[in-house]
Amino acid sequence: MASKGHDKIVEMIQYKMRLMGFKVVATDGCIDSKLPPTIISHRPDCIGLRESDKSVCIGEAKYYGDLHANRSKRQICDFAKLSDVKSNIYFILGLPKSEISKLRKIIDMDYFRSLKRIIILEVPDNLCE
């Protein structure tokens, strides 16, 4: 079961999706929503669709300590690679701002930030608690 902080990050990812014109169509752990499909052996926290250009947005939240797991690294890299090679797939990774230093240890931040369809959403720590 996800923590309240994790759920807050998911809500912020969904807000960002809506700002980008996506309709959130599936959210893991939400009673009122469909469960997101498994993508490359991982289930994301949420999925958004944008009808105008048939784009998909994958949303994934990482909370304190999540980045220590090898599974998290594989999940982040798989979603990012998919977004890099498919022109209609976006990826939003949300995490507490204080976790960015840990993220830098597992991914090439310059590479990620250079990709237009990958968004790293740095959430202020006080909003994650």
Buried (B, 14 or more C-beta within 10 A) or exposed (E): EBBEBBBBBBBBBBEBBEEBBBEBBBBBBBEEBEEBEEBEEBBBBBBBBBEEEEBBBBBBBBBBEBBEEEEBBBBBBBBBEBBBEEEEBBBBBBBBBEBEEBBEEBBEEEEBEEEEBBBBBBBEEEEBE
